[in-house]
C-alpha cells in the first residue's frame, strides 16, 4: 500500500471525536423531542460512519424544533424577566 494514502493517527482520532460529538448531540435532541424514527435511524447508522453528515443534516434541516448552536450553551443560566 502507498503510505501517502494512510492518514496519521491524529487525523483518525479527530474524525472519531467529531463524529461522536455530532452523533451525541443528534441522539440527545431526537430523544428529548420524542422523534423515535430519527433516533433509531441515527442508532442504526452507527455501523456506517457518515462523519457527522447525517447528524448535521438532521439537526439543521429536519429536527423539530430547529436546532441552534446557541442551544449547546446549556451551562449558562437563562435570564428571567
PDB file with SEQRES, HELIX, SHEET and CRYST1 records, atoms N, CA, C and O in Angstrom:
SEQRES   1 A   81  UNK UNK UNK UNK UNK UNK UNK UNK UNK UNK UNK UNK UNK          
SEQRES   2 A   81  UNK UNK UNK UNK UNK UNK UNK UNK UNK UNK UNK UNK UNK          
SEQRES   3 A   81  UNK UNK UNK UNK UNK UNK UNK UNK UNK UNK UNK UNK UNK          
SEQRES   4 A   81  UNK UNK UNK UNK UNK UNK UNK UNK UNK UNK UNK UNK UNK          
SEQRES   5 A   81  UNK UNK UNK UNK UNK UNK UNK UNK UNK UNK UNK UNK UNK          
SEQRES   6 A   81  UNK UNK UNK UNK UNK UNK UNK UNK UNK UNK UNK UNK UNK          
SEQRES   7 A   81  UNK UNK UNK                                                  
HELIX    1 AA1 UNK A    9  UNK A   32  1                                  24    
HELIX    2 AA2 UNK A   36  UNK A   44  1                                   9    
HELIX    3 AA3 UNK A   45  UNK A   47  5                                   3    
HELIX    4 AA4 UNK A   53  UNK A   57  1                                   5    
HELIX    5 AA5 UNK A   58  UNK A   62  3                                   5    
HELIX    6 AA6 UNK A   69  UNK A   72  5                                   4    
CRYST1    1.000    1.000    1.000  90.00  90.00  90.00 P 1           1          
ATOM      1  N   UNK A   1       0.830  -1.193   0.000  1.00  0.00           N  
ATOM      2  CA  UNK A   1       0.000   0.000   0.000  1.00  0.00           C  
ATOM      3  C   UNK A   1       0.872   1.253   0.000  1.00  0.00           C  
ATOM      4  O   UNK A   1       1.984   1.273   0.527  1.00  0.00           O  
ATOM      5  N   UNK A   2       0.336   2.260  -0.594  1.00  0.00           N  
ATOM      6  CA  UNK A   2       1.029   3.533  -0.637  1.00  0.00           C  
ATOM      7  C   UNK A   2       0.879   4.228   0.714  1.00  0.00           C  
ATOM      8  O   UNK A   2      -0.247   4.489   1.138  1.00  0.00           O  
ATOM      9  N   UNK A   3       1.986   4.539   1.408  1.00  0.00           N  
ATOM     10  CA  UNK A   3       1.883   5.161   2.730  1.00  0.00           C  
ATOM     11  C   UNK A   3       1.276   6.560   2.695  1.00  0.00           C  
ATOM     12  O   UNK A   3       0.831   7.057   3.730  1.00  0.00           O  
ATOM     13  N   UNK A   4       1.249   7.201   1.539  1.00  0.00           N  
ATOM     14  CA  UNK A   4       0.673   8.544   1.455  1.00  0.00           C  
ATOM     15  C   UNK A   4      -0.841   8.519   1.605  1.00  0.00           C  
ATOM     16  O   UNK A   4      -1.440   9.547   1.922  1.00  0.00           O  
ATOM     17  N   UNK A   5      -1.474   7.372   1.386  1.00  0.00           N  
ATOM     18  CA  UNK A   5      -2.925   7.273   1.468  1.00  0.00           C  
ATOM     19  C   UNK A   5      -3.394   7.109   2.911  1.00  0.00           C  
ATOM     20  O   UNK A   5      -4.503   7.528   3.243  1.00  0.00           O  
ATOM     21  N   UNK A   6      -2.590   6.521   3.761  1.00  0.00           N  
ATOM     22  CA  UNK A   6      -2.979   6.273   5.148  1.00  0.00           C  
ATOM     23  C   UNK A   6      -2.804   7.560   5.952  1.00  0.00           C  
ATOM     24  O   UNK A   6      -1.689   8.073   6.054  1.00  0.00           O  
ATOM     25  N   UNK A   7      -3.887   8.090   6.524  1.00  0.00           N  
ATOM     26  CA  UNK A   7      -3.758   9.317   7.309  1.00  0.00           C  
ATOM     27  C   UNK A   7      -3.071   9.041   8.642  1.00  0.00           C  
ATOM     28  O   UNK A   7      -3.124   7.922   9.152  1.00  0.00           O  
ATOM     29  N   UNK A   8      -2.429  10.060   9.204  1.00  0.00           N  
ATOM     30  CA  UNK A   8      -1.797   9.878  10.510  1.00  0.00           C  
ATOM     31  C   UNK A   8      -2.856   9.593  11.579  1.00  0.00           C  
ATOM     32  O   UNK A   8      -4.012   9.987  11.425  1.00  0.00           O  
ATOM     33  N   UNK A   9      -2.471   8.920  12.648  1.00  0.00           N  
ATOM     34  CA  UNK A   9      -3.451   8.568  13.691  1.00  0.00           C  
ATOM     35  C   UNK A   9      -4.176   9.770  14.288  1.00  0.00           C  
ATOM     36  O   UNK A   9      -5.342   9.650  14.664  1.00  0.00           O  
ATOM     37  N   UNK A  10      -3.527  10.912  14.384  1.00  0.00           N  
ATOM     38  CA  UNK A  10      -4.186  12.080  14.970  1.00  0.00           C  
ATOM     39  C   UNK A  10      -5.402  12.492  14.144  1.00  0.00           C  
ATOM     40  O   UNK A  10      -6.406  12.940  14.697  1.00  0.00           O  
ATOM     41  N   UNK A  11      -5.315  12.340  12.820  1.00  0.00           N  
ATOM     42  CA  UNK A  11      -6.449  12.673  11.954  1.00  0.00           C  
ATOM     43  C   UNK A  11      -7.609  11.720  12.222  1.00  0.00           C  
ATOM     44  O   UNK A  11      -8.765  12.140  12.278  1.00  0.00           O  
ATOM     45  N   UNK A  12      -7.300  10.451  12.386  1.00  0.00           N  
ATOM     46  CA  UNK A  12      -8.348   9.478  12.686  1.00  0.00           C  
ATOM     47  C   UNK A  12      -9.004   9.768  14.034  1.00  0.00           C  
ATOM     48  O   UNK A  12     -10.222   9.651  14.169  1.00  0.00           O  
ATOM     49  N   UNK A  13      -8.207  10.144  15.028  1.00  0.00           N  
ATOM     50  CA  UNK A  13      -8.761  10.497  16.339  1.00  0.00           C  
ATOM     51  C   UNK A  13      -9.656  11.733  16.244  1.00  0.00           C  
ATOM     52  O   UNK A  13     -10.721  11.777  16.859  1.00  0.00           O  
ATOM     53  N   UNK A  14      -9.232  12.726  15.482  1.00  0.00           N  
ATOM     54  CA  UNK A  14     -10.046  13.939  15.324  1.00  0.00           C  
ATOM     55  C   UNK A  14     -11.371  13.625  14.626  1.00  0.00           C  
ATOM     56  O   UNK A  14     -12.418  14.141  15.018  1.00  0.00           O  
ATOM     57  N   UNK A  15     -11.325  12.778  13.591  1.00  0.00           N  
ATOM     58  CA  UNK A  15     -12.567  12.368  12.925  1.00  0.00           C  
ATOM     59  C   UNK A  15     -13.479  11.616  13.883  1.00  0.00           C  
ATOM     60  O   UNK A  15     -14.694  11.814  13.868  1.00  0.00           O  
ATOM     61  N   UNK A  16     -12.908  10.759  14.712  1.00  0.00           N  
ATOM     62  CA  UNK A  16     -13.710   9.996  15.677  1.00  0.00           C  
ATOM     63  C   UNK A  16     -14.366  10.936  16.687  1.00  0.00           C  
ATOM     64  O   UNK A  16     -15.548  10.784  16.996  1.00  0.00           O  
ATOM     65  N   UNK A  17     -13.615  11.895  17.198  1.00  0.00           N  
ATOM     66  CA  UNK A  17     -14.177  12.855  18.163  1.00  0.00           C  
ATOM     67  C   UNK A  17     -15.270  13.684  17.507  1.00  0.00           C  
ATOM     68  O   UNK A  17     -16.325  13.897  18.105  1.00  0.00           O  
ATOM     69  N   UNK A  18     -15.031  14.158  16.274  1.00  0.00           N  
ATOM     70  CA  UNK A  18     -16.019  14.940  15.516  1.00  0.00           C  
ATOM     71  C   UNK A  18     -17.325  14.157  15.362  1.00  0.00           C  
ATOM     72  O   UNK A  18     -18.408  14.689  15.607  1.00  0.00           O  
ATOM     73  N   UNK A  19     -17.213  12.895  14.957  1.00  0.00           N  
ATOM     74  CA  UNK A  19     -18.378  12.050  14.723  1.00  0.00           C  
ATOM     75  C   UNK A  19     -19.130  11.771  16.018  1.00  0.00           C  
ATOM     76  O   UNK A  19     -20.357  11.854  16.051  1.00  0.00           O  
ATOM     77  N   UNK A  20     -18.414  11.444  17.072  1.00  0.00           N  
ATOM     78  CA  UNK A  20     -19.051  11.132  18.352  1.00  0.00           C  
ATOM     79  C   UNK A  20     -19.785  12.342  18.902  1.00  0.00           C  
ATOM     80  O   UNK A  20     -20.887  12.204  19.432  1.00  0.00           O  
ATOM     81  N   UNK A  21     -19.198  13.518  18.787  1.00  0.00           N  
ATOM     82  CA  UNK A  21     -19.866  14.730  19.280  1.00  0.00           C  
ATOM     83  C   UNK A  21     -21.171  14.992  18.543  1.00  0.00           C  
ATOM     84  O   UNK A  21     -22.202  15.214  19.178  1.00  0.00           O  
ATOM     85  N   UNK A  22     -21.144  14.971  17.217  1.00  0.00           N  
ATOM     86  CA  UNK A  22     -22.359  15.241  16.447  1.00  0.00           C  
ATOM     87  C   UNK A  22     -23.408  14.156  16.663  1.00  0.00           C  
ATOM     88  O   UNK A  22     -24.600  14.451  16.744  1.00  0.00           O  
ATOM     89  N   UNK A  23     -22.965  12.899  16.756  1.00  0.00           N  
ATOM     90  CA  UNK A  23     -23.912  11.808  16.969  1.00  0.00           C  
ATOM     91  C   UNK A  23     -24.571  11.952  18.343  1.00  0.00           C  
ATOM     92  O   UNK A  23     -25.777  11.741  18.478  1.00  0.00           O  
ATOM     93  N   UNK A  24     -23.792  12.305  19.349  1.00  0.00           N  
ATOM     94  CA  UNK A  24     -24.342  12.504  20.689  1.00  0.00           C  
ATOM     95  C   UNK A  24     -25.362  13.624  20.732  1.00  0.00           C  
ATOM     96  O   UNK A  24     -26.429  13.477  21.328  1.00  0.00           O  
ATOM     97  N   UNK A  25     -25.038  14.740  20.104  1.00  0.00           N  
ATOM     98  CA  UNK A  25     -25.968  15.879  20.076  1.00  0.00           C  
ATOM     99  C   UNK A  25     -27.251  15.497  19.347  1.00  0.00           C  
ATOM    100  O   UNK A  25     -28.346  15.818  19.809  1.00  0.00           O  
ATOM    101  N   UNK A  26     -27.123  14.817  18.217  1.00  0.00           N  
ATOM    102  CA  UNK A  26     -28.306  14.426  17.436  1.00  0.00           C  
ATOM    103  C   UNK A  26     -29.171  13.424  18.197  1.00  0.00           C  
ATOM    104  O   UNK A  26     -30.397  13.536  18.194  1.00  0.00           O  
ATOM    105  N   UNK A  27     -28.544  12.451  18.847  1.00  0.00           N  
ATOM    106  CA  UNK A  27     -29.315  11.475  19.630  1.00  0.00           C  
ATOM    107  C   UNK A  27     -30.016  12.151  20.797  1.00  0.00           C  
ATOM    108  O   UNK A  27     -31.175  11.852  21.083  1.00  0.00           O  
ATOM    109  N   UNK A  28     -29.324  13.057  21.470  1.00  0.00           N  
ATOM    110  CA  UNK A  28     -29.920  13.774  22.598  1.00  0.00           C  
ATOM    111  C   UNK A  28     -31.123  14.596  22.129  1.00  0.00           C  
ATOM    112  O   UNK A  28     -32.170  14.594  22.777  1.00  0.00           O  
ATOM    113  N   UNK A  29     -30.972  15.292  21.013  1.00  0.00           N  
ATOM    114  CA  UNK A  29     -32.055  16.134  20.503  1.00  0.00           C  
ATOM    115  C   UNK A  29     -33.252  15.282  20.077  1.00  0.00           C  
ATOM    116  O   UNK A  29     -34.395  15.625  20.378  1.00  0.00           O  
ATOM    117  N   UNK A  30     -32.995  14.178  19.381  1.00  0.00           N  
ATOM    118  CA  UNK A  30     -34.092  13.316  18.931  1.00  0.00           C  
ATOM    119  C   UNK A  30     -34.819  12.696  20.122  1.00  0.00           C  
ATOM    120  O   UNK A  30     -36.046  12.597  20.112  1.00  0.00           O  
ATOM    121  N   UNK A  31     -34.082  12.279  21.142  1.00  0.00           N  
ATOM    122  CA  UNK A  31     -34.711  11.685  22.317  1.00  0.00           C  
ATOM    123  C   UNK A  31     -35.500  12.729  23.109  1.00  0.00           C  
ATOM    124  O   UNK A  31     -36.604  12.451  23.578  1.00  0.00           O  
ATOM    125  N   UNK A  32     -34.943  13.910  23.257  1.00  0.00           N  
ATOM    126  CA  UNK A  32     -35.598  14.975  24.020  1.00  0.00           C  
ATOM    127  C   UNK A  32     -36.919  15.396  23.382  1.00  0.00           C  
ATOM    128  O   UNK A  32     -37.870  15.730  24.088  1.00  0.00           O  
ATOM    129  N   UNK A  33     -36.981  15.381  22.063  1.00  0.00           N  
ATOM    130  CA  UNK A  33     -38.176  15.829  21.354  1.00  0.00           C  
ATOM    131  C   UNK A  33     -39.016  14.671  20.838  1.00  0.00           C  
ATOM    132  O   UNK A  33     -39.872  14.857  19.973  1.00  0.00           O  
ATOM    133  N   UNK A  34     -38.772  13.474  21.367  1.00  0.00           N  
ATOM    134  CA  UNK A  34     -39.584  12.287  21.093  1.00  0.00           C  
ATOM    135  C   UNK A  34     -39.685  11.979  19.598  1.00  0.00           C  
ATOM    136  O   UNK A  34     -40.762  11.660  19.095  1.00  0.00           O  
ATOM    137  N   UNK A  35     -38.568  12.078  18.903  1.00  0.00           N  
ATOM    138  CA  UNK A  35     -38.525  11.751  17.476  1.00  0.00           C  
ATOM    139  C   UNK A  35     -37.899  10.359  17.343  1.00  0.00           C  
ATOM    140  O   UNK A  35     -36.711  10.211  17.057  1.00  0.00           O  
ATOM    141  N   UNK A  36     -38.742   9.348  17.562  1.00  0.00           N  
ATOM    142  CA  UNK A  36     -38.265   7.967  17.634  1.00  0.00           C  
ATOM    143  C   UNK A  36     -37.668   7.470  16.325  1.00  0.00           C  
ATOM    144  O   UNK A  36     -36.670   6.749  16.343  1.00  0.00           O  
ATOM    145  N   UNK A  37     -38.244   7.832  15.207  1.00  0.00           N  
ATOM    146  CA  UNK A  37     -37.734   7.350  13.914  1.00  0.00           C  
ATOM    147  C   UNK A  37     -36.324   7.872  13.650  1.00  0.00           C  
ATOM    148  O   UNK A  37     -35.459   7.130  13.184  1.00  0.00           O  
ATOM    149  N   UNK A  38     -36.099   9.139  13.947  1.00  0.00           N  
ATOM    150  CA  UNK A  38     -34.763   9.691  13.753  1.00  0.00           C  
ATOM    151  C   UNK A  38     -33.784   9.078  14.741  1.00  0.00           C  
ATOM    152  O   UNK A  38     -32.643   8.791  14.379  1.00  0.00           O  
ATOM    153  N   UNK A  39     -34.207   8.876  15.971  1.00  0.00           N  
ATOM    154  CA  UNK A  39     -33.334   8.272  16.978  1.00  0.00           C  
ATOM    155  C   UNK A  39     -32.883   6.892  16.518  1.00  0.00           C  
ATOM    156  O   UNK A  39     -31.698   6.567  16.593  1.00  0.00           O  
ATOM    157  N   UNK A  40     -33.820   6.083  16.044  1.00  0.00           N  
ATOM    158  CA  UNK A  40     -33.490   4.733  15.577  1.00  0.00           C  
ATOM    159  C   UNK A  40     -32.593   4.795  14.342  1.00  0.00           C  
ATOM    160  O   UNK A  40     -31.653   4.008  14.225  1.00  0.00           O  
ATOM    161  N   UNK A  41     -32.869   5.717  13.422  1.00  0.00           N  
ATOM    162  CA  UNK A  41     -32.044   5.841  12.216  1.00  0.00           C  
ATOM    163  C   UNK A  41     -30.605   6.197  12.565  1.00  0.00           C  
ATOM    164  O   UNK A  41     -29.668   5.651  11.984  1.00  0.00           O  
ATOM    165  N   UNK A  42     -30.434   7.097  13.499  1.00  0.00           N  
ATOM    166  CA  UNK A  42     -29.081   7.507  13.894  1.00  0.00           C  
ATOM    167  C   UNK A  42     -28.370   6.368  14.614  1.00  0.00           C  
ATOM    168  O   UNK A  42     -27.175   6.153  14.413  1.00  0.00           O  
ATOM    169  N   UNK A  43     -29.099   5.642  15.449  1.00  0.00           N  
ATOM    170  CA  UNK A  43     -28.505   4.486  16.140  1.00  0.00           C  
ATOM    171  C   UNK A  43     -28.071   3.424  15.133  1.00  0.00           C  
ATOM    172  O   UNK A  43     -26.966   2.891  15.234  1.00  0.00           O  
ATOM    173  N   UNK A  44     -28.927   3.115  14.169  1.00  0.00           N  
ATOM    174  CA  UNK A  44     -28.599   2.092  13.175  1.00  0.00           C  
ATOM    175  C   UNK A  44     -27.383   2.517  12.356  1.00  0.00           C  
ATOM    176  O   UNK A  44     -26.541   1.686  12.016  1.00  0.00           O  
ATOM    177  N   UNK A  45     -27.291   3.789  12.044  1.00  0.00           N  
ATOM    178  CA  UNK A  45     -26.193   4.253  11.207  1.00  0.00           C  
ATOM    179  C   UNK A  45     -24.885   4.401  11.970  1.00  0.00           C  
ATOM    180  O   UNK A  45     -23.913   4.931  11.431  1.00  0.00           O  
ATOM    181  N   UNK A  46     -24.844   3.939  13.222  1.00  0.00           N  
ATOM    182  CA  UNK A  46     -23.556   3.859  13.912  1.00  0.00           C  
ATOM    183  C   UNK A  46     -22.652   2.884  13.163  1.00  0.00           C  
ATOM    184  O   UNK A  46     -21.429   3.022  13.171  1.00  0.00           O  
ATOM    185  N   UNK A  47     -23.267   1.905  12.519  1.00  0.00           N  
ATOM    186  CA  UNK A  47     -22.492   0.917  11.766  1.00  0.00           C  
ATOM    187  C   UNK A  47     -21.812   1.526  10.542  1.00  0.00           C  
ATOM    188  O   UNK A  47     -20.796   1.012  10.074  1.00  0.00           O  
ATOM    189  N   UNK A  48     -22.369   2.616  10.028  1.00  0.00           N  
ATOM    190  CA  UNK A  48     -21.817   3.290   8.857  1.00  0.00           C  
ATOM    191  C   UNK A  48     -21.356   4.677   9.282  1.00  0.00           C  
ATOM    192  O   UNK A  48     -22.156   5.491   9.743  1.00  0.00           O  
ATOM    193  N   UNK A  49     -20.090   4.936   9.127  1.00  0.00           N  
ATOM    194  CA  UNK A  49     -19.557   6.227   9.547  1.00  0.00           C  
ATOM    195  C   UNK A  49     -19.832   7.271   8.469  1.00  0.00           C  
ATOM    196  O   UNK A  49     -19.244   7.231   7.388  1.00  0.00           O  
ATOM    197  N   UNK A  50     -20.721   8.194   8.771  1.00  0.00           N  
ATOM    198  CA  UNK A  50     -21.030   9.265   7.833  1.00  0.00           C  
ATOM    199  C   UNK A  50     -20.280  10.546   8.184  1.00  0.00           C  
ATOM    200  O   UNK A  50     -20.531  11.598   7.595  1.00  0.00           O  
ATOM    201  N   UNK A  51     -19.360  10.458   9.140  1.00  0.00           N  
ATOM    202  CA  UNK A  51     -18.538  11.591   9.578  1.00  0.00           C  
ATOM    203  C   UNK A  51     -19.392  12.771  10.045  1.00  0.00           C  
ATOM    204  O   UNK A  51     -19.010  13.926   9.861  1.00  0.00           O  
ATOM    205  N   UNK A  52     -20.523  12.486  10.638  1.00  0.00           N  
ATOM    206  CA  UNK A  52     -21.376  13.525  11.184  1.00  0.00           C  
ATOM    207  C   UNK A  52     -22.319  14.158  10.185  1.00  0.00           C  
ATOM    208  O   UNK A  52     -23.109  15.028  10.553  1.00  0.00           O  
ATOM    209  N   UNK A  53     -22.258  13.747   8.936  1.00  0.00           N  
ATOM    210  CA  UNK A  53     -23.084  14.381   7.904  1.00  0.00           C  
ATOM    211  C   UNK A  53     -24.568  14.170   8.157  1.00  0.00           C  
ATOM    212  O   UNK A  53     -25.335  15.133   8.135  1.00  0.00           O  
ATOM    213  N   UNK A  54     -24.987  12.940   8.396  1.00  0.00           N  
ATOM    214  CA  UNK A  54     -26.399  12.666   8.651  1.00  0.00           C  
ATOM    215  C   UNK A  54     -26.884  13.424   9.884  1.00  0.00           C  
ATOM    216  O   UNK A  54     -27.984  13.977   9.884  1.00  0.00           O  
ATOM    217  N   UNK A  55     -26.071  13.448  10.921  1.00  0.00           N  
ATOM    218  CA  UNK A  55     -26.459  14.117  12.159  1.00  0.00           C  
ATOM    219  C   UNK A  55     -26.627  15.623  11.940  1.00  0.00           C  
ATOM    220  O   UNK A  55     -27.575  16.223  12.449  1.00  0.00           O  
ATOM    221  N   UNK A  56     -25.715  16.229  11.189  1.00  0.00           N  
ATOM    222  CA  UNK A  56     -25.799  17.670  10.921  1.00  0.00           C  
ATOM    223  C   UNK A  56     -27.017  17.979  10.063  1.00  0.00           C  
ATOM    224  O   UNK A  56     -27.713  18.961  10.319  1.00  0.00           O  
ATOM    225  N   UNK A  57     -27.288  17.159   9.047  1.00  0.00           N  
ATOM    226  CA  UNK A  57     -28.472  17.359   8.203  1.00  0.00           C  
ATOM    227  C   UNK A  57     -29.731  17.247   9.058  1.00  0.00           C  
ATOM    228  O   UNK A  57     -30.636  18.073   8.940  1.00  0.00           O  
ATOM    229  N   UNK A  58     -29.791  16.233   9.914  1.00  0.00           N  
ATOM    230  CA  UNK A  58     -30.959  16.080  10.786  1.00  0.00           C  
ATOM    231  C   UNK A  58     -31.136  17.305  11.667  1.00  0.00           C  
ATOM    232  O   UNK A  58     -32.228  17.871  11.729  1.00  0.00           O  
ATOM    233  N   UNK A  59     -30.071  17.723  12.353  1.00  0.00           N  
ATOM    234  CA  UNK A  59     -30.192  18.810  13.322  1.00  0.00           C  
ATOM    235  C   UNK A  59     -30.603  20.132  12.684  1.00  0.00           C  
ATOM    236  O   UNK A  59     -31.425  20.855  13.247  1.00  0.00           O  
ATOM    237  N   UNK A  60     -30.053  20.457  11.534  1.00  0.00           N  
ATOM    238  CA  UNK A  60     -30.293  21.776  10.966  1.00  0.00           C  
ATOM    239  C   UNK A  60     -31.437  21.828   9.955  1.00  0.00           C  
ATOM    240  O   UNK A  60     -31.912  22.915   9.626  1.00  0.00           O  
ATOM    241  N   UNK A  61     -31.893  20.666   9.452  1.00  0.00           N  
ATOM    242  CA  UNK A  61     -32.944  20.702   8.435  1.00  0.00           C  
ATOM    243  C   UNK A  61     -34.218  19.953   8.824  1.00  0.00           C  
ATOM    244  O   UNK A  61     -35.311  20.362   8.430  1.00  0.00           O  
ATOM    245  N   UNK A  62     -34.101  18.869   9.586  1.00  0.00           N  
ATOM    246  CA  UNK A  62     -35.271  18.042   9.867  1.00  0.00           C  
ATOM    247  C   UNK A  62     -35.732  18.073  11.318  1.00  0.00           C  
ATOM    248  O   UNK A  62     -36.872  17.703  11.599  1.00  0.00           O  
ATOM    249  N   UNK A  63     -34.897  18.495  12.231  1.00  0.00           N  
ATOM    250  CA  UNK A  63     -35.261  18.486  13.646  1.00  0.00           C  
ATOM    251  C   UNK A  63     -36.390  19.471  13.913  1.00  0.00           C  
ATOM    252  O   UNK A  63     -36.445  20.560  13.342  1.00  0.00           O  
ATOM    253  N   UNK A  64     -37.278  19.056  14.791  1.00  0.00           N  
ATOM    254  CA  UNK A  64     -38.381  19.925  15.211  1.00  0.00           C  
ATOM    255  C   UNK A  64     -38.357  19.994  16.718  1.00  0.00           C  
ATOM    256  O   UNK A  64     -38.500  18.941  17.340  1.00  0.00           O  
ATOM    257  N   UNK A  65     -38.194  21.099  17.347  1.00  0.00           N  
ATOM    258  CA  UNK A  65     -37.924  22.426  16.795  1.00  0.00           C  
ATOM    259  C   UNK A  65     -36.512  22.504  16.232  1.00  0.00           C  
ATOM    260  O   UNK A  65     -35.652  21.683  16.553  1.00  0.00           O  
ATOM    261  N   UNK A  66     -36.289  23.498  15.395  1.00  0.00           N  
ATOM    262  CA  UNK A  66     -34.988  23.637  14.739  1.00  0.00           C  
ATOM    263  C   UNK A  66     -33.878  23.772  15.770  1.00  0.00           C  
ATOM    264  O   UNK A  66     -34.042  24.413  16.808  1.00  0.00           O  
ATOM    265  N   UNK A  67     -32.757  23.159  15.464  1.00  0.00           N  
ATOM    266  CA  UNK A  67     -31.590  23.193  16.334  1.00  0.00           C  
ATOM    267  C   UNK A  67     -30.807  24.471  16.065  1.00  0.00           C  
ATOM    268  O   UNK A  67     -30.634  24.876  14.915  1.00  0.00           O  
ATOM    269  N   UNK A  68     -30.336  25.100  17.135  1.00  0.00           N  
ATOM    270  CA  UNK A  68     -29.495  26.285  17.022  1.00  0.00           C  
ATOM    271  C   UNK A  68     -28.224  26.047  17.829  1.00  0.00           C  
ATOM    272  O   UNK A  68     -28.251  25.410  18.882  1.00  0.00           O  
ATOM    273  N   UNK A  69     -27.130  26.560  17.328  1.00  0.00           N  
ATOM    274  CA  UNK A  69     -25.853  26.391  18.016  1.00  0.00           C  
ATOM    275  C   UNK A  69     -25.932  26.963  19.430  1.00  0.00           C  
ATOM    276  O   UNK A  69     -25.294  26.437  20.342  1.00  0.00           O  
ATOM    277  N   UNK A  70     -26.692  28.011  19.622  1.00  0.00           N  
ATOM    278  CA  UNK A  70     -26.809  28.628  20.947  1.00  0.00           C  
ATOM    279  C   UNK A  70     -27.412  27.669  21.969  1.00  0.00           C  
ATOM    280  O   UNK A  70     -27.205  27.847  23.170  1.00  0.00           O  
ATOM    281  N   UNK A  71     -28.143  26.670  21.525  1.00  0.00           N  
ATOM    282  CA  UNK A  71     -28.726  25.719  22.469  1.00  0.00           C  
ATOM    283  C   UNK A  71     -27.675  24.795  23.070  1.00  0.00           C  
ATOM    284  O   UNK A  71     -27.964  24.082  24.030  1.00  0.00           O  
ATOM    285  N   UNK A  72     -26.468  24.794  22.527  1.00  0.00           N  
ATOM    286  CA  UNK A  72     -25.388  23.999  23.111  1.00  0.00           C  
ATOM    287  C   UNK A  72     -24.836  24.632  24.390  1.00  0.00           C  
ATOM    288  O   UNK A  72     -24.154  23.966  25.169  1.00  0.00           O  
ATOM    289  N   UNK A  73     -25.126  25.895  24.602  1.00  0.00           N  
ATOM    290  CA  UNK A  73     -24.642  26.586  25.794  1.00  0.00           C  
ATOM    291  C   UNK A  73     -25.637  26.330  26.911  1.00  0.00           C  
ATOM    292  O   UNK A  73     -26.420  27.208  27.275  1.00  0.00           O  
ATOM    293  N   UNK A  74     -25.599  25.118  27.452  1.00  0.00           N  
ATOM    294  CA  UNK A  74     -26.568  24.713  28.452  1.00  0.00           C  
ATOM    295  C   UNK A  74     -26.129  25.089  29.860  1.00  0.00           C  
ATOM    296  O   UNK A  74     -26.942  25.018  30.781  1.00  0.00           O  
ATOM    297  N   UNK A  75     -24.897  25.479  30.061  1.00  0.00           N  
ATOM    298  CA  UNK A  75     -24.410  25.751  31.403  1.00  0.00           C  
ATOM    299  C   UNK A  75     -24.710  27.178  31.860  1.00  0.00           C  
ATOM    300  O   UNK A  75     -24.600  27.482  33.047  1.00  0.00           O  
ATOM    301  N   UNK A  76     -25.085  28.051  30.932  1.00  0.00           N  
ATOM    302  CA  UNK A  76     -25.437  29.418  31.312  1.00  0.00           C  
ATOM    303  C   UNK A  76     -26.869  29.454  31.822  1.00  0.00           C  
ATOM    304  O   UNK A  76     -27.751  28.782  31.287  1.00  0.00           O  
ATOM    305  N   UNK A  77     -27.080  30.226  32.835  1.00  0.00           N  
ATOM    306  CA  UNK A  77     -28.426  30.384  33.382  1.00  0.00           C  
ATOM    307  C   UNK A  77     -29.258  31.241  32.453  1.00  0.00           C  
ATOM    308  O   UNK A  77     -28.789  32.243  31.912  1.00  0.00           O  
ATOM    309  N   UNK A  78     -30.497  30.830  32.278  1.00  0.00           N  
ATOM    310  CA  UNK A  78     -31.403  31.625  31.454  1.00  0.00           C  
ATOM    311  C   UNK A  78     -31.884  32.820  32.256  1.00  0.00           C  
ATOM    312  O   UNK A  78     -32.197  32.719  33.442  1.00  0.00           O  
ATOM    313  N   UNK A  79     -31.933  33.938  31.581  1.00  0.00           N  
ATOM    314  CA  UNK A  79     -32.386  35.158  32.251  1.00  0.00           C  
ATOM    315  C   UNK A  79     -33.887  35.148  32.400  1.00  0.00           C  
ATOM    316  O   UNK A  79     -34.611  34.826  31.459  1.00  0.00           O  
ATOM    317  N   UNK A  80     -34.352  35.497  33.570  1.00  0.00           N  
ATOM    318  CA  UNK A  80     -35.798  35.585  33.812  1.00  0.00           C  
ATOM    319  C   UNK A  80     -36.185  37.041  33.867  1.00  0.00           C  
ATOM    320  O   UNK A  80     -35.466  37.872  34.423  1.00  0.00           O  
ATOM    321  N   UNK A  81     -37.315  37.338  33.291  1.00  0.00           N  
ATOM    322  CA  UNK A  81     -37.769  38.739  33.260  1.00  0.00           C  
ATOM    323  C   UNK A  81     -38.828  38.984  34.296  1.00  0.00           C  
ATOM    324  O   UNK A  81     -39.327  40.103  34.417  1.00  0.00           O  
TER     325      UNK A  81                                                      
END                                                                             
